[in-house]
C-alpha cells in the first residue's frame, strides 16, 4: 500500500527534461565511475556504506539466531527481521523533525561506528529483548548513514551527471547487500554464527576509523551544502 502511494506521488512530480547532446561512447558509459573516483568525498561516502553493509550485515543469519541462540519461534524471527526497519523508520521521523545541520561527515562516520557496536552486541546477546533493541539501533544508525550519503550525492553532483552517479551508487549498494549475505554465510561456516556477526561488527568499526583517515574531506564535511 505504501509502495503504491509512493509510486503515485512520484508520477505527480513535474520536471523539465533536457536531451543529452553527447554521443554514447565507452567514455560516457563509465563517466559516472570516473566522476566518483575523482571526487574523494563521494567515493568515501559511497564506499563507506558498501563496506559497512558488506561486513556488518547479520540479517542473513537471523533464522539461526532465532532458533539456536535466542530459542524463539516464527513470531520471534519476524520481530527480529522487522526490528532494523522499525529503527530506520523511527530515525527517519527524527531526521524529518531535526535534520542534520552541522558536522555531517563526522556524524555519518559515527553512525557507522554505532552500527558496528550494535552488531557486536547482537552477536553476543542471548536475550531476545536485548537482541531486538540492538537490531533497532542498527537500523536507526544505518538510516543516518544512508540519508547523509544520498543527500551529499545529490548535492555534490551536477544535473548532467546525477543519473550516472546514482547508477554507480545503486551498483555499490546492491552488490554490498548480496555479497554481505554471502560473507555472513561463509564466515558462519568457519567461525559459527556468533563469530561471524561479531567479526563483522568489529570490521565495521575498523572501516569507520580507517575511512576517517583515508577520506579527510568526508570526515571534515560540516554542512550538507
Number of C-alpha atoms within 10 A of each C-alpha: 6 7 8 9 9 10 11 11 10 10 8 8 7 7 6 5 6 8 7 8 6 7 9 9 9 8 11 14 12 13 16 20 17 13 17 21 13 10 13 16 22 25 18 22 26 23 17 24 25 21 21 27 26 24 28 30 28 29 17 17 17 17 19 14 24 23 14 12 18 19 14 14 11 11 10 17 19 13 15 24 20 16 22 24 19 17 21 21 16 16 21 17 11 12 14 10 9 10 12 17 10 12 15 22 25 18 19 28 26 20 22 31 25 21 31 32 21 23 28 25 19 25 23 15 18 16 12 19 11 14 23 19 17 25 27 26 25 28 23 26 26 27 25 23 25 19 16 18 23 15 12 22 22 17 12 15 19 11 11 11 15 16 14 20 23 16 13 19 25 13 12 16 19 13 14 22 19 14 17 24 19 15 21 25 19 14 17 16 12 10 13 13 23 21 18 25 29 23 21 28 30 17 19 29 24 16 22 25 15 13 17 20 11 14 17 15 16 24 22 14 18 16 12 18 9
